[in-house]
Amino acid sequence: MMKEIIPFHQRLNSRLNKQKITILQVNLGKRCN
């Protein structure tokens, strides 16, 4: 099961991580400023 799930999550993570990173940067920017 895990071997089949991992590639699928890697695809989603590559997309979600980009969104999460931008959100984290915005949140950090708001906190710092």
PDB file of N, CA, C and O in Angstrom:
ATOM      1  N   MET A   1       0.843  -1.205   0.000  1.00  0.00           N
ATOM      2  CA  MET A   1       0.000   0.000   0.000  1.00  0.00           C
ATOM      3  C   MET A   1       0.882   1.260   0.000  1.00  0.00           C
ATOM      4  O   MET A   1       0.681   2.166  -0.809  1.00  0.00           O
ATOM      5  N   MET A   2       1.833   1.304   0.894  1.00  0.00           N
ATOM      6  CA  MET A   2       2.654   2.512   1.015  1.00  0.00           C
ATOM      7  C   MET A   2       3.392   2.815  -0.287  1.00  0.00           C
ATOM      8  O   MET A   2       3.488   3.972  -0.696  1.00  0.00           O
ATOM      9  N   LYS A   3       3.906   1.785  -0.928  1.00  0.00           N
ATOM     10  CA  LYS A   3       4.668   2.005  -2.160  1.00  0.00           C
ATOM     11  C   LYS A   3       3.777   2.630  -3.227  1.00  0.00           C
ATOM     12  O   LYS A   3       4.250   3.400  -4.062  1.00  0.00           O
ATOM     13  N   GLU A   4       2.487   2.298  -3.201  1.00  0.00           N
ATOM     14  CA  GLU A   4       1.574   2.858  -4.202  1.00  0.00           C
ATOM     15  C   GLU A   4       1.157   4.270  -3.813  1.00  0.00           C
ATOM     16  O   GLU A   4       0.906   5.114  -4.673  1.00  0.00           O
ATOM     17  N   ILE A   5       1.087   4.514  -2.512  1.00  0.00           N
ATOM     18  CA  ILE A   5       0.600   5.810  -2.024  1.00  0.00           C
ATOM     19  C   ILE A   5       1.687   6.882  -2.135  1.00  0.00           C
ATOM     20  O   ILE A   5       1.388   8.036  -2.443  1.00  0.00           O
ATOM     21  N   ILE A   6       2.923   6.515  -1.890  1.00  0.00           N
ATOM     22  CA  ILE A   6       4.003   7.508  -1.830  1.00  0.00           C
ATOM     23  C   ILE A   6       4.119   8.328  -3.122  1.00  0.00           C
ATOM     24  O   ILE A   6       4.150   9.556  -3.042  1.00  0.00           O
ATOM     25  N   PRO A   7       4.185   7.710  -4.305  1.00  0.00           N
ATOM     26  CA  PRO A   7       4.307   8.519  -5.528  1.00  0.00           C
ATOM     27  C   PRO A   7       3.151   9.496  -5.681  1.00  0.00           C
ATOM     28  O   PRO A   7       3.344  10.626  -6.129  1.00  0.00           O
ATOM     29  N   PHE A   8       1.951   9.067  -5.311  1.00  0.00           N
ATOM     30  CA  PHE A   8       0.777   9.936  -5.425  1.00  0.00           C
ATOM     31  C   PHE A   8       0.921  11.133  -4.500  1.00  0.00           C
ATOM     32  O   PHE A   8       0.603  12.259  -4.883  1.00  0.00           O
ATOM     33  N   HIS A   9       1.401  10.893  -3.281  1.00  0.00           N
ATOM     34  CA  HIS A   9       1.571  11.990  -2.326  1.00  0.00           C
ATOM     35  C   HIS A   9       2.685  12.922  -2.793  1.00  0.00           C
ATOM     36  O   HIS A   9       2.605  14.136  -2.602  1.00  0.00           O
ATOM     37  N   GLN A  10       3.718  12.359  -3.401  1.00  0.00           N
ATOM     38  CA  GLN A  10       4.816  13.197  -3.880  1.00  0.00           C
ATOM     39  C   GLN A  10       4.305  14.167  -4.936  1.00  0.00           C
ATOM     40  O   GLN A  10       4.742  15.316  -4.994  1.00  0.00           O
ATOM     41  N   ARG A  11       3.376  13.702  -5.773  1.00  0.00           N
ATOM     42  CA  ARG A  11       2.811  14.591  -6.797  1.00  0.00           C
ATOM     43  C   ARG A  11       2.019  15.707  -6.139  1.00  0.00           C
ATOM     44  O   ARG A  11       2.149  16.873  -6.513  1.00  0.00           O
ATOM     45  N   LEU A  12       1.191  15.349  -5.150  1.00  0.00           N
ATOM     46  CA  LEU A  12       0.381  16.358  -4.459  1.00  0.00           C
ATOM     47  C   LEU A  12       1.280  17.290  -3.666  1.00  0.00           C
ATOM     48  O   LEU A  12       1.067  18.502  -3.655  1.00  0.00           O
ATOM     49  N   ASN A  13       2.284  16.731  -3.003  1.00  0.00           N
ATOM     50  CA  ASN A  13       3.167  17.548  -2.167  1.00  0.00           C
ATOM     51  C   ASN A  13       3.907  18.574  -3.013  1.00  0.00           C
ATOM     52  O   ASN A  13       4.108  19.708  -2.577  1.00  0.00           O
ATOM     53  N   SER A  14       4.315  18.187  -4.218  1.00  0.00           N
ATOM     54  CA  SER A  14       5.031  19.128  -5.075  1.00  0.00           C
ATOM     55  C   SER A  14       4.148  20.328  -5.383  1.00  0.00           C
ATOM     56  O   SER A  14       4.636  21.452  -5.504  1.00  0.00           O
ATOM     57  N   ARG A  15       2.838  20.084  -5.510  1.00  0.00           N
ATOM     58  CA  ARG A  15       1.912  21.188  -5.786  1.00  0.00           C
ATOM     59  C   ARG A  15       1.562  21.921  -4.502  1.00  0.00           C
ATOM     60  O   ARG A  15       1.571  23.151  -4.464  1.00  0.00           O
ATOM     61  N   LEU A  16       1.251  21.166  -3.443  1.00  0.00           N
ATOM     62  CA  LEU A  16       0.809  21.778  -2.186  1.00  0.00           C
ATOM     63  C   LEU A  16       1.948  22.536  -1.522  1.00  0.00           C
ATOM     64  O   LEU A  16       1.735  23.596  -0.933  1.00  0.00           O
ATOM     65  N   ASN A  17       3.165  21.991  -1.618  1.00  0.00           N
ATOM     66  CA  ASN A  17       4.296  22.647  -0.958  1.00  0.00           C
ATOM     67  C   ASN A  17       4.494  24.052  -1.509  1.00  0.00           C
ATOM     68  O   ASN A  17       4.834  24.969  -0.762  1.00  0.00           O
ATOM     69  N   LYS A  18       4.283  24.229  -2.823  1.00  0.00           N
ATOM     70  CA  LYS A  18       4.441  25.559  -3.410  1.00  0.00           C
ATOM     71  C   LYS A  18       3.431  26.517  -2.802  1.00  0.00           C
ATOM     72  O   LYS A  18       3.755  27.670  -2.517  1.00  0.00           O
ATOM     73  N   GLN A  19       2.203  26.042  -2.602  1.00  0.00           N
ATOM     74  CA  GLN A  19       1.170  26.893  -2.011  1.00  0.00           C
ATOM     75  C   GLN A  19       1.469  27.134  -0.539  1.00  0.00           C
ATOM     76  O   GLN A  19       1.304  28.248  -0.042  1.00  0.00           O
ATOM     77  N   LYS A  20       1.909  26.088   0.161  1.00  0.00           N
ATOM     78  CA  LYS A  20       2.198  26.224   1.596  1.00  0.00           C
ATOM     79  C   LYS A  20       3.354  27.185   1.803  1.00  0.00           C
ATOM     80  O   LYS A  20       3.323  28.009   2.718  1.00  0.00           O
ATOM     81  N   ILE A  21       4.375  27.086   0.960  1.00  0.00           N
ATOM     82  CA  ILE A  21       5.549  27.957   1.103  1.00  0.00           C
ATOM     83  C   ILE A  21       5.143  29.411   0.928  1.00  0.00           C
ATOM     84  O   ILE A  21       5.567  30.273   1.698  1.00  0.00           O
ATOM     85  N   THR A  22       4.318  29.689  -0.085  1.00  0.00           N
ATOM     86  CA  THR A  22       3.889  31.071  -0.310  1.00  0.00           C
ATOM     87  C   THR A  22       3.067  31.550   0.875  1.00  0.00           C
ATOM     88  O   THR A  22       3.205  32.695   1.306  1.00  0.00           O
ATOM     89  N   ILE A  23       2.211  30.679   1.407  1.00  0.00           N
ATOM     90  CA  ILE A  23       1.381  31.055   2.560  1.00  0.00           C
ATOM     91  C   ILE A  23       2.267  31.313   3.774  1.00  0.00           C
ATOM     92  O   ILE A  23       2.047  32.270   4.516  1.00  0.00           O
ATOM     93  N   LEU A  24       3.269  30.458   3.975  1.00  0.00           N
ATOM     94  CA  LEU A  24       4.171  30.636   5.116  1.00  0.00           C
ATOM     95  C   LEU A  24       4.938  31.942   4.974  1.00  0.00           C
ATOM     96  O   LEU A  24       5.121  32.666   5.952  1.00  0.00           O
ATOM     97  N   GLN A  25       5.389  32.246   3.750  1.00  0.00           N
ATOM     98  CA  GLN A  25       6.135  33.483   3.525  1.00  0.00           C
ATOM     99  C   GLN A  25       5.262  34.685   3.824  1.00  0.00           C
ATOM    100  O   GLN A  25       5.731  35.660   4.412  1.00  0.00           O
ATOM    101  N   VAL A  26       3.985  34.630   3.424  1.00  0.00           N
ATOM    102  CA  VAL A  26       3.062  35.743   3.677  1.00  0.00           C
ATOM    103  C   VAL A  26       2.839  35.887   5.174  1.00  0.00           C
ATOM    104  O   VAL A  26       2.851  36.999   5.704  1.00  0.00           O
ATOM    105  N   ASN A  27       2.634  34.755   5.863  1.00  0.00           N
ATOM    106  CA  ASN A  27       2.408  34.797   7.312  1.00  0.00           C
ATOM    107  C   ASN A  27       3.638  35.343   8.031  1.00  0.00           C
ATOM    108  O   ASN A  27       3.514  36.139   8.961  1.00  0.00           O
ATOM    109  N   LEU A  28       4.819  34.916   7.601  1.00  0.00           N
ATOM    110  CA  LEU A  28       6.045  35.408   8.229  1.00  0.00           C
ATOM    111  C   LEU A  28       6.204  36.894   7.953  1.00  0.00           C
ATOM    112  O   LEU A  28       6.635  37.649   8.825  1.00  0.00           O
ATOM    113  N   GLY A  29       5.857  37.314   6.742  1.00  0.00           N
ATOM    114  CA  GLY A  29       5.959  38.727   6.385  1.00  0.00           C
ATOM    115  C   GLY A  29       5.043  39.570   7.253  1.00  0.00           C
ATOM    116  O   GLY A  29       5.419  40.661   7.682  1.00  0.00           O
ATOM    117  N   LYS A  30       3.839  39.066   7.514  1.00  0.00           N
ATOM    118  CA  LYS A  30       2.891  39.812   8.347  1.00  0.00           C
ATOM    119  C   LYS A  30       3.405  39.897   9.777  1.00  0.00           C
ATOM    120  O   LYS A  30       3.279  40.936  10.426  1.00  0.00           O
ATOM    121  N   ARG A  31       3.984  38.804  10.268  1.00  0.00           N
ATOM    122  CA  ARG A  31       4.484  38.784  11.647  1.00  0.00           C
ATOM    123  C   ARG A  31       5.674  39.717  11.790  1.00  0.00           C
ATOM    124  O   ARG A  31       5.760  40.480  12.752  1.00  0.00           O
ATOM    125  N   CYS A  32       6.594  39.657  10.829  1.00  0.00           N
ATOM    126  CA  CYS A  32       7.806  40.476  10.904  1.00  0.00           C
ATOM    127  C   CYS A  32       7.444  41.950  10.772  1.00  0.00           C
ATOM    128  O   CYS A  32       7.962  42.788  11.510  1.00  0.00           O
ATOM    129  N   ASN A  33       6.561  42.265   9.837  1.00  0.00           N
ATOM    130  CA  ASN A  33       6.184  43.657   9.607  1.00  0.00           C
ATOM    131  C   ASN A  33       5.164  44.088  10.643  1.00  0.00           C
ATOM    132  O   ASN A  33       4.712  45.233  10.626  1.00  0.00           O
TER     133      ASN A  33
END
